[in-house]
């Protein structure tokens, strides 16, 4: 039994010493939209966008945690919690556009990409912050590790909830009246 603990400790030491991935791979998807004017493109987005037209573009993620616990002397310790993160961005993709509309679309698309890339950064920050908050977690008198597992899950959920609030506040600021994305969408839709 002592040999197994030493092996587990050695594996944990290597895992803790290994740097976490700085950035998660981001998969990109598109959905087709049609139209020759900004208003037609916007209407097409409303019909075909992710979440029933609720978002022009979207950044979604899947996050799981590989966790290793160790019981010593009746206490349980989180040896490591390694995040496994995948991120997907979904953007509208118009068909052929005339030169003027293409220039306007490209300006809008660049702003849309900046907005979604900020969501990626916020997701990565949430993962790093959560991972750091888990270091050293332990519970005394927890031979089955059930208590520490619940505590770790609660801490992960706290990180996720904080991220959701931050993400919603960012969207509200960007897309609310006068926000950067609101203005960019107005510029796309309004003929000038």
Secondary structure, DSSP 8 states (H G I E B T S, - for coil): -HHHHHHHHHHHHHHHHS---SS--EEEEEEEE--SSHHHHHHHHHHHSHHHHT-SSEEEEEEEEEEEEEEETTEEEEEEEEEEEEEEEEEEEE----HHHHHHHHHHHHHHHHHHHHHHHHHHHHHHHHHHHHTT-EESS-TTSHHHHHHHHHHHHHHHHHHHHHHHHHHHHHHSTT-HHHHHHHHHHS--
